[in-house]
Amino acid sequence: MKQINIHSTITILTEQELNAIELDLKNQAFEARSKAYAPYSKFTVGAALLLDNGVVVKGSNQENAAYPSGLCAERVAIYYAGANYPDAKIVKMFITASPQDRDLELPIPPCGSCRQAIAEYEFKQDISIEIFFMGAKGDIYKSDSLKNLLPFVFDKNHL
């Protein structure tokens, strides 16, 4: 029997450690979260993507009474960017999430479906995406690539 050890590096930051671009991205993610449509889960998520052309694209989770029909904030933003800026690369992504009834301090990473969507774009653009994620307040977690969050990524090489 063999074992594989997987190593992921996540940096923990405070708001004061963000540079001006990252702080603006954080603020835009919070703005996006305020526009979430989450009447069922009462859990709001906002995402803001910085593209290499300087454009910031925002997304918020959009729920539906037919639960599988809703969409996460990260995919709303990613797919909007892909549809409207197909040649631009995603450089940074900031995610904030929290229940509506309290300010969660626990950093919330992208769900599995969103991780796979982010992986597709990292593979497509051939550069890593810096991913910042947090709750409503507290520490900010930063990953230099989706590969830290999804080390055994499934991509077109598997097809």
SULRA-V810438 format. One record per helix or strand of 3 or more residues. SS is the DSSP state (2 for helix, 1 for strand). FROM is the first residue (numbers start at 1). TO is the last residue. Records with the same first field share a line. If there is no record, write none. Layout:
SS->FROM-TO ; FROM-TO
This chain:
1->10-13 ; 43-51 ; 56-60 ; 90-99 ; 130-134 ; 140-143
2->15-17 ; 20-33 ; 67-69 ; 73-84 ; 112-125 ; 146-148 ; 156-158
